[in-house]
């Protein structure tokens, strides 16, 4: 504040400077947009480790590529991620599971099929228990109004226990407590209420406590409309969302800052996406991806993928060069004539789709244990915790998708080097060990690099020729105008 002089002399007054220190801004915050097993689907969630992701969104899942992207982000030094989980409801099915405990209706905390494996159990203590009486007195309710709720997720084995809940107005009102503390369920019954839930039979120590309908309440499943399912296929509209409602991509407007954005497109007929009759050709998958980029108005993003996803990314970079600034291909279907597809069987590149369709159709039709033995024998280097989900994902592929595999599904694989040669943006090709079922051999990778380099050399030569022609025209114009 100003100094008040009281006598002659020199006074020092400190004034705020107009100079402001430049503070550092984080440059490693990445937003991720895609499907997850569970977790909030209406707000972005900031996490600082993959452990956070596992706790909130359900961990790794072979059919949810978002989980692998987030894991690899943190494995490679990422510090902070913002997760935007997308979920699109399926007509005729529920988004969230419901649990109808007498006088207390619960609902899964988030959308998805995971909620169908959750069960709830209510327990009550004796109304003459002195400890219960003391708690009830402190809360201002009767001892008979208090109950304990135990919720178990059968998929993960996680159990949540909430003691001394009540449906009446108090500090332990069930809906508020579960909203603040539970990762599994929410209360949908209107509260406060004078009706207290009925206790289940038996004890929590009983061997059949989580299988008996009298000892715990399962998810409602009487009709198809009661069964919670995974998200329907995410189209461009689901990714874009509404700016007014702050859904989809616009959820990121709820946060202060992010520097990078990673979008996991929902490929038609892949993973747990709904499928059916339709066009599953490579060109249609490429058109889907191009349509998504244009709908979201993305400014030439870097695009990439693995295996069939790499096939799609490769096709996009070749057919829509104006939409990408770079592409990374992890083990794409680049096979030279006379090479094998990860084993001893030599196959022509144009036969890849037919061969894959043949084996996947067999996997679907035969019993799982037979298919598992067959897969283990054909891929002996795969660890068991990887080969089982791999097999299950293949068994879920629809027959309509398999029909396409024998035709135009892998059309770019028939002449991959021609596709590579058309790509104008930088390409990062990632390959594995051919002896461990990787698709791309070192020889095929080298050939692809040579073909792409040849394209770059030709473009460079053409650019030099054009520049020389342009300089000559400028020189002519200077002579004419006397410059």
TIKOL-300591 format. One record per residue (C-alpha): residue number from 1; residue in three letters; x negated, y negated, z negated. Coordinates in Angstrom, 2 decimals. Layout:
BEGIN
[NUM; "ALA"; [X; Y; Z]]
...
***
This chain:
BEGIN
[1; "UNK"; [0.00; 0.00; 0.00]]
[2; "UNK"; [-1.21; -3.65; 0.54]]
[3; "UNK"; [-3.69; -5.00; -2.00]]
[4; "UNK"; [-2.39; -7.96; -4.02]]
[5; "UNK"; [-5.32; -10.45; -4.44]]
[6; "UNK"; [-5.33; -12.16; -7.87]]
[7; "UNK"; [-8.62; -14.05; -7.74]]
[8; "UNK"; [-11.28; -15.07; -5.20]]
[9; "UNK"; [-13.45; -12.20; -3.93]]
[10; "UNK"; [-13.77; -9.36; -1.38]]
[11; "UNK"; [-10.95; -6.87; -1.26]]
[12; "UNK"; [-10.96; -3.48; 0.56]]
[13; "UNK"; [-7.72; -2.19; 2.01]]
[14; "UNK"; [-7.38; 1.23; 3.72]]
[15; "UNK"; [-5.17; 1.18; 6.79]]
[16; "UNK"; [-3.86; 4.23; 8.65]]
[17; "UNK"; [-5.79; 4.84; 11.86]]
[18; "UNK"; [-4.12; 5.05; 15.24]]
[19; "UNK"; [-6.49; 7.90; 16.12]]
[20; "UNK"; [-5.11; 11.36; 15.59]]
[21; "UNK"; [-7.24; 14.47; 15.22]]
[22; "UNK"; [-6.69; 16.97; 18.03]]
[23; "UNK"; [-5.54; 20.14; 16.32]]
[24; "UNK"; [-5.98; 23.59; 17.77]]
[25; "UNK"; [-3.05; 25.34; 19.44]]
[26; "UNK"; [-2.70; 29.12; 19.57]]
[27; "UNK"; [-3.42; 30.58; 23.01]]
[28; "UNK"; [-2.74; 34.25; 22.36]]
[29; "UNK"; [1.00; 34.35; 21.64]]
[30; "UNK"; [2.71; 36.66; 24.13]]
[31; "UNK"; [6.43; 37.07; 24.67]]
[32; "UNK"; [7.72; 40.55; 25.55]]
[33; "UNK"; [11.09; 41.11; 27.21]]
[34; "UNK"; [12.63; 44.57; 27.62]]
[35; "UNK"; [14.36; 47.57; 26.05]]
[36; "UNK"; [13.61; 48.99; 22.61]]
[37; "UNK"; [15.02; 51.89; 20.60]]
[38; "UNK"; [16.48; 49.61; 17.91]]
[39; "UNK"; [16.14; 46.14; 16.45]]
[40; "UNK"; [17.83; 42.75; 16.86]]
[41; "UNK"; [19.14; 42.13; 20.37]]
[42; "UNK"; [20.30; 38.56; 19.78]]
[43; "UNK"; [17.18; 36.79; 18.58]]
[44; "UNK"; [13.42; 36.81; 19.23]]
[45; "UNK"; [11.30; 38.42; 16.51]]
[46; "UNK"; [7.69; 37.37; 15.90]]
[47; "UNK"; [5.33; 40.16; 14.83]]
[48; "UNK"; [1.62; 40.29; 14.05]]
[49; "UNK"; [0.91; 44.03; 14.33]]
[50; "UNK"; [2.20; 47.18; 15.97]]
[51; "UNK"; [3.22; 48.37; 12.51]]
[52; "UNK"; [5.73; 45.50; 12.50]]
[53; "UNK"; [7.05; 46.71; 15.85]]
[54; "UNK"; [7.41; 50.29; 14.58]]
[55; "UNK"; [9.29; 49.15; 11.49]]
[56; "UNK"; [11.69; 46.82; 13.33]]
[57; "UNK"; [12.03; 48.25; 16.84]]
[58; "UNK"; [11.39; 51.96; 16.39]]
[59; "UNK"; [7.83; 52.61; 17.57]]
[60; "UNK"; [6.63; 54.34; 20.73]]
[61; "UNK"; [9.22; 55.87; 23.03]]
[62; "UNK"; [8.39; 57.32; 26.43]]
[63; "UNK"; [11.53; 55.87; 28.00]]
[64; "UNK"; [11.01; 52.41; 26.51]]
[65; "UNK"; [7.93; 50.97; 28.22]]
[66; "UNK"; [8.15; 47.86; 26.06]]
[67; "UNK"; [6.78; 49.88; 23.13]]
[68; "UNK"; [3.61; 50.86; 25.03]]
[69; "UNK"; [3.05; 47.32; 26.27]]
[70; "UNK"; [3.21; 45.95; 22.72]]
[71; "UNK"; [0.95; 48.70; 21.36]]
[72; "UNK"; [-1.68; 48.05; 24.03]]
[73; "UNK"; [-1.44; 44.31; 23.40]]
[74; "UNK"; [-2.48; 44.76; 19.78]]
[75; "UNK"; [-5.04; 47.47; 20.59]]
[76; "UNK"; [-6.79; 45.01; 22.89]]
[77; "UNK"; [-7.04; 42.21; 20.33]]
[78; "UNK"; [-3.64; 40.54; 20.58]]
[79; "UNK"; [-2.78; 38.56; 17.48]]
[80; "UNK"; [0.86; 37.52; 17.72]]
[81; "UNK"; [3.77; 38.77; 19.83]]
[82; "UNK"; [7.35; 37.64; 20.24]]
[83; "UNK"; [9.75; 40.50; 20.99]]
[84; "UNK"; [12.99; 39.90; 22.86]]
[85; "UNK"; [14.99; 43.11; 22.87]]
[86; "UNK"; [17.62; 43.32; 25.60]]
[87; "UNK"; [20.72; 45.50; 25.35]]
[88; "UNK"; [23.59; 45.78; 27.81]]
[89; "UNK"; [26.78; 47.47; 26.62]]
[90; "UNK"; [28.20; 50.47; 28.48]]
[91; "UNK"; [31.90; 50.42; 29.31]]
[92; "UNK"; [33.80; 53.10; 27.40]]
[93; "UNK"; [31.09; 53.57; 24.76]]
[94; "UNK"; [30.15; 51.82; 21.54]]
[95; "UNK"; [27.09; 49.62; 21.18]]
[96; "UNK"; [26.72; 50.21; 17.42]]
[97; "UNK"; [27.53; 53.33; 15.40]]
[98; "UNK"; [30.26; 53.09; 12.71]]
[99; "UNK"; [30.46; 54.93; 9.36]]
[100; "UNK"; [33.90; 55.12; 7.76]]
[101; "UNK"; [33.30; 55.61; 4.05]]
[102; "UNK"; [36.67; 55.40; 2.22]]
[103; "UNK"; [37.28; 51.71; 1.34]]
[104; "UNK"; [33.91; 50.73; 2.83]]
[105; "UNK"; [33.27; 50.60; 6.57]]
[106; "UNK"; [29.63; 50.32; 7.63]]
[107; "UNK"; [28.04; 49.67; 11.00]]
[108; "UNK"; [24.53; 50.26; 12.34]]
[109; "UNK"; [22.31; 47.20; 11.94]]
[110; "UNK"; [21.55; 47.10; 15.68]]
[111; "UNK"; [22.68; 48.53; 18.99]]
[112; "UNK"; [21.60; 51.90; 20.36]]
[113; "UNK"; [22.01; 55.64; 20.08]]
[114; "UNK"; [19.66; 55.77; 17.09]]
[115; "UNK"; [22.57; 54.84; 14.80]]
[116; "UNK"; [24.34; 58.14; 15.53]]
[117; "UNK"; [21.74; 59.92; 13.38]]
[118; "UNK"; [22.39; 57.78; 10.29]]
[119; "UNK"; [24.52; 59.02; 7.37]]
[120; "UNK"; [25.77; 57.21; 4.26]]
[121; "UNK"; [26.49; 58.46; 0.75]]
[122; "UNK"; [28.25; 56.75; -2.19]]
[123; "UNK"; [27.51; 57.67; -5.80]]
[124; "UNK"; [29.03; 56.38; -9.04]]
[125; "UNK"; [27.77; 56.55; -12.62]]
[126; "UNK"; [29.95; 57.25; -15.63]]
[127; "UNK"; [31.87; 54.14; -16.70]]
[128; "UNK"; [30.73; 54.84; -20.27]]
[129; "UNK"; [27.04; 54.61; -19.33]]
[130; "UNK"; [25.66; 51.79; -21.53]]
[131; "UNK"; [23.23; 50.64; -18.84]]
[132; "UNK"; [26.08; 50.40; -16.31]]
[133; "UNK"; [28.21; 48.48; -18.79]]
[134; "UNK"; [25.35; 46.01; -19.35]]
[135; "UNK"; [24.89; 45.43; -15.61]]
[136; "UNK"; [28.64; 45.05; -15.07]]
[137; "UNK"; [28.88; 42.52; -17.89]]
[138; "UNK"; [26.02; 40.49; -16.46]]
[139; "UNK"; [27.64; 40.51; -12.98]]
[140; "UNK"; [31.10; 39.72; -14.33]]
[141; "UNK"; [32.78; 42.87; -12.97]]
[142; "UNK"; [34.15; 46.09; -14.44]]
[143; "UNK"; [31.87; 49.17; -14.66]]
[144; "UNK"; [34.24; 51.04; -12.32]]
[145; "UNK"; [33.61; 48.40; -9.65]]
[146; "UNK"; [29.93; 49.32; -9.30]]
[147; "UNK"; [28.55; 51.99; -6.98]]
[148; "UNK"; [25.26; 53.15; -5.48]]
[149; "UNK"; [24.80; 53.48; -1.73]]
[150; "UNK"; [22.22; 55.79; -0.13]]
[151; "UNK"; [21.65; 55.54; 3.64]]
[152; "UNK"; [19.45; 57.98; 5.56]]
[153; "UNK"; [18.19; 57.79; 9.14]]
[154; "UNK"; [18.01; 61.38; 10.35]]
[155; "UNK"; [15.85; 60.39; 13.29]]
[156; "UNK"; [13.00; 58.95; 11.23]]
[157; "UNK"; [13.68; 60.40; 7.78]]
[158; "UNK"; [13.76; 56.90; 6.27]]
[159; "UNK"; [16.09; 56.56; 3.28]]
[160; "UNK"; [17.38; 53.31; 1.78]]
[161; "UNK"; [18.91; 53.18; -1.71]]
[162; "UNK"; [20.96; 50.27; -3.07]]
[163; "UNK"; [21.95; 50.35; -6.74]]
[164; "UNK"; [24.85; 48.65; -8.50]]
[165; "UNK"; [26.69; 47.30; -5.48]]
[166; "UNK"; [30.24; 46.02; -5.64]]
[167; "UNK"; [32.95; 44.89; -3.25]]
[168; "UNK"; [33.92; 42.03; -5.59]]
[169; "UNK"; [32.45; 38.55; -5.71]]
[170; "UNK"; [29.10; 38.78; -7.49]]
[171; "UNK"; [25.36; 38.64; -6.95]]
[172; "UNK"; [25.49; 42.31; -5.85]]
[173; "UNK"; [28.29; 41.98; -3.30]]
[174; "UNK"; [27.59; 44.81; -0.85]]
[175; "UNK"; [27.81; 42.88; 2.41]]
[176; "UNK"; [25.30; 40.24; 1.30]]
[177; "UNK"; [22.87; 42.73; -0.20]]
[178; "UNK"; [22.79; 44.93; 2.92]]
[179; "UNK"; [22.46; 41.93; 5.21]]
[180; "UNK"; [19.41; 40.77; 3.28]]
[181; "UNK"; [17.75; 44.10; 2.48]]
[182; "UNK"; [18.83; 46.90; 4.82]]
[183; "UNK"; [17.24; 47.75; 8.16]]
[184; "UNK"; [19.85; 50.43; 8.85]]
[185; "UNK"; [23.43; 49.29; 8.16]]
[186; "UNK"; [25.76; 46.33; 7.67]]
[187; "UNK"; [29.17; 46.06; 5.99]]
[188; "UNK"; [32.13; 45.32; 8.26]]
[189; "UNK"; [34.84; 45.57; 5.57]]
[190; "UNK"; [36.18; 42.14; 4.63]]
[191; "UNK"; [34.83; 41.00; 1.27]]
[192; "UNK"; [35.44; 40.20; -1.52]]
[193; "UNK"; [37.79; 43.15; -1.97]]
[194; "UNK"; [39.49; 44.81; -4.92]]
[195; "UNK"; [39.05; 48.28; -3.39]]
[196; "UNK"; [35.93; 50.19; -4.40]]
[197; "UNK"; [34.57; 53.02; -2.20]]
[198; "UNK"; [35.18; 56.60; -3.26]]
[199; "UNK"; [32.16; 58.61; -4.43]]
[200; "UNK"; [31.05; 61.59; -2.33]]
[201; "UNK"; [30.97; 65.12; -3.74]]
[202; "UNK"; [27.84; 66.89; -5.03]]
[203; "UNK"; [24.55; 65.23; -5.82]]
[204; "UNK"; [21.81; 63.68; -3.74]]
[205; "UNK"; [19.58; 66.62; -4.68]]
[206; "UNK"; [21.82; 69.17; -2.90]]
[207; "UNK"; [20.21; 70.92; 0.06]]
[208; "UNK"; [23.17; 70.14; 2.32]]
[209; "UNK"; [23.69; 66.56; 1.19]]
[210; "UNK"; [22.89; 65.18; 4.66]]
[211; "UNK"; [24.81; 67.81; 6.63]]
[212; "UNK"; [28.02; 68.25; 4.65]]
[213; "UNK"; [30.84; 65.85; 5.54]]
[214; "UNK"; [32.06; 65.87; 1.92]]
[215; "UNK"; [28.65; 64.83; 0.58]]
[216; "UNK"; [27.76; 62.12; 3.12]]
[217; "UNK"; [29.53; 60.27; 5.92]]
[218; "UNK"; [28.19; 60.69; 9.49]]
[219; "UNK"; [28.61; 58.27; 12.37]]
[220; "UNK"; [32.09; 58.17; 13.80]]
[221; "UNK"; [32.31; 60.33; 16.94]]
[222; "UNK"; [35.94; 61.36; 17.34]]
[223; "UNK"; [36.24; 59.76; 20.78]]
[224; "UNK"; [33.75; 58.76; 23.51]]
[225; "UNK"; [34.44; 55.10; 22.69]]
[226; "UNK"; [33.09; 55.72; 19.14]]
[227; "UNK"; [29.71; 57.04; 20.25]]
[228; "UNK"; [26.88; 54.51; 20.34]]
[229; "UNK"; [24.66; 54.85; 23.41]]
[230; "UNK"; [21.46; 53.40; 24.82]]
[231; "UNK"; [21.58; 50.24; 26.86]]
[232; "UNK"; [23.08; 50.35; 30.33]]
[233; "UNK"; [20.86; 49.47; 33.29]]
[234; "UNK"; [19.44; 45.98; 32.89]]
[235; "UNK"; [20.07; 43.95; 36.02]]
[236; "UNK"; [18.75; 40.48; 36.84]]
[237; "UNK"; [21.70; 38.87; 35.04]]
[238; "UNK"; [20.87; 40.75; 31.83]]
[239; "UNK"; [17.24; 39.62; 31.98]]
[240; "UNK"; [18.12; 36.02; 32.79]]
[241; "UNK"; [20.94; 35.72; 30.26]]
[242; "UNK"; [22.75; 32.49; 29.45]]
[243; "UNK"; [21.07; 29.20; 28.62]]
[244; "UNK"; [24.18; 28.06; 26.75]]
[245; "UNK"; [24.43; 31.24; 24.69]]
[246; "UNK"; [20.64; 31.59; 24.36]]
[247; "UNK"; [20.69; 35.19; 25.58]]
[248; "UNK"; [18.26; 37.13; 27.75]]
[249; "UNK"; [15.18; 35.16; 28.75]]
[250; "UNK"; [16.65; 32.03; 27.15]]
[251; "UNK"; [16.18; 33.58; 23.70]]
[252; "UNK"; [12.59; 32.34; 23.99]]
[253; "UNK"; [13.91; 28.78; 23.67]]
[254; "UNK"; [14.51; 29.58; 20.00]]
[255; "UNK"; [10.77; 29.76; 19.28]]
[256; "UNK"; [8.20; 26.97; 19.24]]
[257; "UNK"; [5.42; 28.40; 21.39]]
[258; "UNK"; [4.28; 31.28; 23.56]]
[259; "UNK"; [1.50; 31.34; 26.15]]
[260; "UNK"; [2.07; 34.52; 28.14]]
[261; "UNK"; [5.22; 36.41; 29.12]]
[262; "UNK"; [5.39; 40.15; 29.77]]
[263; "UNK"; [8.63; 41.44; 31.34]]
[264; "UNK"; [9.32; 45.18; 31.47]]
[265; "UNK"; [11.75; 45.70; 34.41]]
[266; "UNK"; [14.34; 48.43; 34.16]]
[267; "UNK"; [13.66; 50.63; 37.20]]
[268; "UNK"; [16.76; 52.23; 38.66]]
[269; "UNK"; [17.19; 55.90; 37.78]]
[270; "UNK"; [14.21; 55.86; 35.42]]
[271; "UNK"; [13.93; 56.53; 31.69]]
[272; "UNK"; [17.24; 56.33; 29.83]]
[273; "UNK"; [18.83; 54.02; 32.35]]
[274; "UNK"; [22.19; 55.06; 33.66]]
[275; "UNK"; [21.95; 56.64; 37.09]]
[276; "UNK"; [24.17; 58.06; 39.80]]
[277; "UNK"; [24.55; 57.91; 43.52]]
[278; "UNK"; [22.61; 55.10; 45.07]]
[279; "UNK"; [19.55; 54.05; 46.98]]
[280; "UNK"; [16.41; 55.14; 45.11]]
[281; "UNK"; [13.97; 54.54; 47.96]]
[282; "UNK"; [10.67; 52.78; 47.38]]
[283; "UNK"; [11.81; 49.85; 49.48]]
[284; "UNK"; [14.95; 49.45; 47.35]]
[285; "UNK"; [12.92; 49.57; 44.12]]
[286; "UNK"; [10.63; 46.93; 45.60]]
[287; "UNK"; [13.65; 44.83; 46.59]]
[288; "UNK"; [15.01; 45.17; 43.03]]
[289; "UNK"; [11.77; 43.82; 41.60]]
[290; "UNK"; [11.63; 41.00; 44.14]]
[291; "UNK"; [15.22; 40.09; 43.30]]
[292; "UNK"; [14.39; 39.98; 39.59]]
[293; "UNK"; [11.42; 37.67; 40.14]]
[294; "UNK"; [13.51; 35.34; 42.27]]
[295; "UNK"; [16.49; 35.40; 39.88]]
[296; "UNK"; [14.29; 34.49; 36.92]]
[297; "UNK"; [12.48; 31.87; 39.04]]
[298; "UNK"; [9.10; 33.25; 38.00]]
[299; "UNK"; [6.13; 31.45; 39.52]]
[300; "UNK"; [4.16; 34.18; 41.31]]
[301; "UNK"; [3.60; 36.50; 38.31]]
[302; "UNK"; [0.94; 39.20; 38.07]]
[303; "UNK"; [2.74; 42.51; 38.68]]
[304; "UNK"; [1.66; 46.03; 37.82]]
[305; "UNK"; [2.72; 49.51; 36.82]]
[306; "UNK"; [1.77; 53.14; 36.34]]
[307; "UNK"; [2.39; 56.02; 38.79]]
[308; "UNK"; [5.78; 55.33; 40.39]]
[309; "UNK"; [5.76; 51.88; 38.82]]
[310; "UNK"; [2.39; 51.27; 40.48]]
[311; "UNK"; [3.92; 52.43; 43.76]]
[312; "UNK"; [6.60; 49.77; 43.33]]
[313; "UNK"; [4.08; 47.06; 42.41]]
[314; "UNK"; [1.89; 48.00; 45.37]]
[315; "UNK"; [4.87; 47.75; 47.71]]
[316; "UNK"; [5.92; 44.39; 46.27]]
[317; "UNK"; [2.46; 42.88; 46.75]]
[318; "UNK"; [2.38; 44.16; 50.33]]
[319; "UNK"; [5.93; 43.30; 51.40]]
[320; "UNK"; [6.43; 40.09; 49.37]]
[321; "UNK"; [2.98; 38.45; 49.21]]
[322; "UNK"; [4.50; 35.05; 48.36]]
[323; "UNK"; [5.91; 36.42; 45.08]]
[324; "UNK"; [2.71; 37.65; 43.42]]
[325; "UNK"; [-0.64; 36.13; 42.49]]
[326; "UNK"; [-2.22; 39.45; 41.53]]
[327; "UNK"; [-1.45; 43.14; 41.04]]
[328; "UNK"; [-2.79; 45.92; 38.82]]
[329; "UNK"; [-2.20; 49.54; 39.75]]
[330; "UNK"; [-2.66; 52.28; 37.16]]
[331; "UNK"; [-3.03; 55.66; 38.86]]
[332; "UNK"; [-0.77; 54.90; 41.87]]
[333; "UNK"; [0.11; 57.61; 44.42]]
[334; "UNK"; [-3.00; 57.06; 46.58]]
[335; "UNK"; [-3.99; 60.51; 47.86]]
[336; "UNK"; [-6.28; 61.19; 50.78]]
[337; "UNK"; [-5.42; 63.95; 53.28]]
[338; "UNK"; [-6.68; 67.30; 51.97]]
[339; "UNK"; [-6.69; 66.23; 48.30]]
[340; "UNK"; [-4.71; 67.85; 45.50]]
[341; "UNK"; [-2.19; 66.19; 43.20]]
[342; "UNK"; [-3.99; 66.66; 39.91]]
[343; "UNK"; [-4.48; 70.41; 40.35]]
[344; "UNK"; [-5.72; 73.01; 42.80]]
[345; "UNK"; [-2.80; 72.77; 45.21]]
[346; "UNK"; [-3.73; 70.71; 48.29]]
[347; "UNK"; [-0.88; 68.54; 49.48]]
[348; "UNK"; [-0.31; 66.13; 52.33]]
[349; "UNK"; [0.49; 62.59; 51.16]]
[350; "UNK"; [3.85; 62.59; 52.95]]
[351; "UNK"; [4.88; 65.73; 51.00]]
[352; "UNK"; [4.44; 64.22; 47.50]]
[353; "UNK"; [8.10; 63.33; 47.03]]
[354; "UNK"; [9.33; 66.76; 48.10]]
[355; "UNK"; [6.88; 68.57; 45.83]]
[356; "UNK"; [7.78; 66.43; 42.80]]
[357; "UNK"; [11.50; 66.89; 43.46]]
[358; "UNK"; [11.01; 70.65; 43.63]]
[359; "UNK"; [9.30; 70.93; 40.25]]
[360; "UNK"; [11.58; 68.46; 38.50]]
[361; "UNK"; [14.67; 70.29; 39.76]]
[362; "UNK"; [13.20; 73.50; 38.34]]
[363; "UNK"; [12.55; 71.79; 35.00]]
[364; "UNK"; [16.18; 70.67; 34.84]]
[365; "UNK"; [17.70; 74.06; 35.66]]
[366; "UNK"; [15.57; 76.39; 33.54]]
[367; "UNK"; [15.76; 76.69; 29.73]]
[368; "UNK"; [13.62; 74.12; 27.93]]
[369; "UNK"; [11.24; 76.67; 26.37]]
[370; "UNK"; [10.57; 78.18; 29.80]]
[371; "UNK"; [10.02; 74.76; 31.35]]
[372; "UNK"; [7.70; 73.83; 28.46]]
[373; "UNK"; [5.53; 76.91; 28.99]]
[374; "UNK"; [5.43; 76.18; 32.71]]
[375; "UNK"; [4.40; 72.57; 32.08]]
[376; "UNK"; [1.70; 73.62; 29.62]]
[377; "UNK"; [0.29; 76.09; 32.11]]
[378; "UNK"; [0.32; 73.57; 34.93]]
[379; "UNK"; [-1.17; 70.76; 32.81]]
[380; "UNK"; [-3.48; 72.46; 30.30]]
[381; "UNK"; [-5.32; 69.25; 29.41]]
[382; "UNK"; [-2.16; 67.46; 28.20]]
[383; "UNK"; [-1.83; 67.31; 24.37]]
[384; "UNK"; [1.36; 68.90; 23.05]]
[385; "UNK"; [2.69; 65.68; 21.51]]
[386; "UNK"; [2.49; 64.15; 24.98]]
[387; "UNK"; [3.69; 66.98; 27.16]]
[388; "UNK"; [6.96; 67.52; 25.28]]
[389; "UNK"; [8.33; 63.98; 25.74]]
[390; "UNK"; [6.96; 64.06; 29.31]]
[391; "UNK"; [9.03; 67.17; 30.01]]
[392; "UNK"; [12.15; 65.77; 28.35]]
[393; "UNK"; [11.97; 62.60; 30.44]]
[394; "UNK"; [11.73; 64.70; 33.62]]
[395; "UNK"; [14.69; 66.85; 32.58]]
[396; "UNK"; [16.83; 63.73; 32.23]]
[397; "UNK"; [16.29; 62.64; 35.84]]
[398; "UNK"; [19.57; 62.82; 37.76]]
[399; "UNK"; [20.06; 65.10; 40.75]]
[400; "UNK"; [20.93; 62.04; 42.85]]
[401; "UNK"; [17.47; 60.69; 42.06]]
[402; "UNK"; [15.91; 64.04; 42.99]]
[403; "UNK"; [17.64; 63.99; 46.35]]
[404; "UNK"; [15.95; 60.68; 47.08]]
[405; "UNK"; [12.56; 62.07; 46.05]]
[406; "UNK"; [12.60; 64.40; 48.99]]
[407; "UNK"; [13.07; 61.49; 51.36]]
[408; "UNK"; [12.23; 57.84; 51.06]]
[409; "UNK"; [11.43; 57.68; 47.35]]
[410; "UNK"; [7.67; 57.84; 47.86]]
[411; "UNK"; [7.52; 56.53; 51.42]]
[412; "UNK"; [4.52; 54.29; 50.70]]
[413; "UNK"; [2.58; 57.31; 49.42]]
[414; "UNK"; [2.53; 58.71; 52.95]]
[415; "UNK"; [0.18; 55.93; 54.06]]
[416; "UNK"; [-1.01; 54.17; 50.89]]
[417; "UNK"; [-4.14; 52.68; 52.47]]
[418; "UNK"; [-2.03; 50.90; 55.06]]
[419; "UNK"; [-0.04; 49.37; 52.20]]
[420; "UNK"; [-3.23; 48.42; 50.33]]
[421; "UNK"; [-4.56; 46.74; 53.45]]
[422; "UNK"; [-1.50; 44.46; 53.60]]
[423; "UNK"; [-1.99; 43.14; 50.08]]
[424; "UNK"; [-3.33; 39.59; 50.10]]
[425; "UNK"; [-3.61; 38.98; 46.33]]
[426; "UNK"; [-6.37; 40.34; 44.04]]
[427; "UNK"; [-5.94; 44.03; 43.12]]
[428; "UNK"; [-7.10; 45.82; 39.96]]
[429; "UNK"; [-7.05; 49.59; 40.49]]
[430; "UNK"; [-7.19; 51.70; 37.32]]
[431; "UNK"; [-7.88; 55.42; 37.67]]
[432; "UNK"; [-8.40; 58.35; 35.29]]
[433; "UNK"; [-10.05; 61.74; 35.32]]
[434; "UNK"; [-8.87; 63.85; 38.27]]
[435; "UNK"; [-9.67; 67.00; 36.29]]
[436; "UNK"; [-7.15; 65.87; 33.66]]
[437; "UNK"; [-4.23; 65.41; 36.05]]
[438; "UNK"; [-5.00; 61.87; 37.20]]
[439; "UNK"; [-3.63; 61.18; 40.69]]
[440; "UNK"; [-6.27; 58.92; 42.23]]
[441; "UNK"; [-9.70; 60.43; 42.96]]
[442; "UNK"; [-12.89; 58.31; 42.95]]
[443; "UNK"; [-13.09; 58.84; 46.71]]
[444; "UNK"; [-9.54; 57.55; 47.23]]
[445; "UNK"; [-10.26; 54.57; 44.98]]
[446; "UNK"; [-13.39; 53.76; 46.97]]
[447; "UNK"; [-11.51; 54.02; 50.25]]
[448; "UNK"; [-8.75; 51.75; 48.93]]
[449; "UNK"; [-11.34; 49.19; 47.84]]
[450; "UNK"; [-12.97; 49.29; 51.26]]
[451; "UNK"; [-9.66; 48.81; 53.06]]
[452; "UNK"; [-8.65; 45.95; 50.81]]
[453; "UNK"; [-12.11; 44.39; 51.17]]
[454; "UNK"; [-11.82; 44.70; 54.97]]
[455; "UNK"; [-8.54; 42.82; 54.79]]
[456; "UNK"; [-10.17; 40.10; 52.69]]
[457; "UNK"; [-13.13; 39.91; 55.11]]
[458; "UNK"; [-10.81; 39.53; 58.09]]
[459; "UNK"; [-8.82; 36.83; 56.29]]
[460; "UNK"; [-12.05; 35.03; 55.42]]
[461; "UNK"; [-13.28; 35.22; 59.04]]
[462; "UNK"; [-9.95; 33.90; 60.29]]
[463; "UNK"; [-10.09; 31.07; 57.75]]
[464; "UNK"; [-13.61; 30.14; 58.89]]
[465; "UNK"; [-12.52; 30.18; 62.54]]
[466; "UNK"; [-9.50; 28.05; 61.75]]
[467; "UNK"; [-11.60; 25.55; 59.80]]
[468; "UNK"; [-14.09; 25.33; 62.71]]
[469; "UNK"; [-11.21; 24.73; 65.14]]
[470; "UNK"; [-9.76; 22.10; 62.80]]
[471; "UNK"; [-13.11; 20.34; 62.50]]
[472; "UNK"; [-13.47; 20.30; 66.29]]
[473; "UNK"; [-10.02; 18.76; 66.67]]
[474; "UNK"; [-10.90; 16.11; 64.09]]
[475; "UNK"; [-14.10; 15.34; 65.99]]
[476; "UNK"; [-12.15; 14.96; 69.24]]
[477; "UNK"; [-9.69; 12.63; 67.55]]
[478; "UNK"; [-12.55; 10.54; 66.16]]
[479; "UNK"; [-14.03; 10.11; 69.68]]
[480; "UNK"; [-10.69; 9.13; 71.15]]
[481; "UNK"; [-9.93; 6.55; 68.50]]
[482; "UNK"; [-13.51; 5.38; 68.18]]
[483; "UNK"; [-13.89; 6.39; 64.57]]
***
